[in-house]
Amino acid sequence: MKYRIAWMKGDGIGPEISDAAIRVLTLLGDIFGINWELNFYEMGDEAKKKLGTALPEETIKGIKSSDLAIKGPVGETAFESIVTLRLILDLYANIRPAKSYKGVPSVKPIDVIIVRENTEDLYKGIEFKINDTVVALKIFSEKGIKRIARIAAMYALNRKKKVTIVHKANVMRITDGFFRDISRQELEKFGINVDEKYVDAMSMALIRNPQDFDVILTPNVYGDILSDEAAQVAGGLGFAASANIGDNYNLFEPVHGSAPDIAGKGIANPYSMFNVILMALEYLYIKKNDVNAQRASEALGKSIESCISKGFLTPDVGGKFKTNDITNYLEQELKAYA
């Protein structure tokens, strides 16, 4: 198979960790017979300095004409670029895995995927003031709930076939009750084992018993909070990747920022970008039924775990290795699959 990729390297450490990930992606393509066509576009602070906009029209067109879109972290223009792009492309599903690794201190072992609705809820941003009172609208639509539930089912069917719906329907009986009920109805169509948790209880359970959960389905606001909590349970944002998925387009990115203070020093942690590649490969298998992509994702996942367990880490997580060193070690691990 051949896939066209739109790649935005981003700001700060973005180009460094993007280059590391491109090396790994190229090697995986060679090993597993996947052809990549890489096309590079501008996005973020540097794009705004050079072109006057953080999200050039050429970049939007490039993403729309690609099979995959991958970006590095951006700086101060995140709202102008990535948040705006999510709305333009209707990337309604935010996928955030949280997985602990042997060799990285974590609160407890965890391996979950949080599927967060990405376009509705309070984050619609519809707020107004009436005299001395302010109001924010909490918006859910049946269409929006059904489609995010289908994405949760898509991931659950490739894992443990279990989804936990997070809500607060005991207080917000109409809005959160609607989210819970429509989600459950849609998930049960796929034969998914469904349970549910109040969001406050979920925030405790993710710390106390993270092993009880697999795929977690949440509205926008709850998912924003719980996904960062889950990342910290796993050991921090340095390993965290995410996907923004819609019916027609996608965008894969690391969760962390652009870290301009360490840019150019060669010590940026590349594991988040390696996990971005991992997520993109898993997506190709789920969406396109590409078995070679599945084999590549399994090899990459095992190789990442092996490198981390052997202590190949950057200084931000207690290691002594540089970005290039870790990339070299990961390539050696992957060559065992050739």
Buried (B, 14 or more C-beta within 10 A) or exposed (E): BEBBBBBBBBBBBBBBBBBBBBBBBBBBBBBBEBEBEBEEBBBBBBBBEEBEBBBBEEBBEBBEEBBBBBBBBBBBBBEBBBBBBBEEBBBBBBBBBBBBBEBBEBBEEBBBBBBBBBBBBBBBEEEEEEEEEEEEEBBBEEEBBBBBBBBBBBBBBBEEBBBBBBBBBEEBEEBBBBBBBBBBBBBBEBEBEBEBBBBEEBBEBBBEEBEEBBBBBBBBBBBBBBBBBBBBBBBBBBBBBBBBBBEEBBBBBBBBBBBBEBBEEEBBBBBBBBBBBBBBBBBBBBBEEBEBBBBBBBBBBBBBBBBBEEEBBBBBBEBEBBBBBBBBBBBEBBEEBE
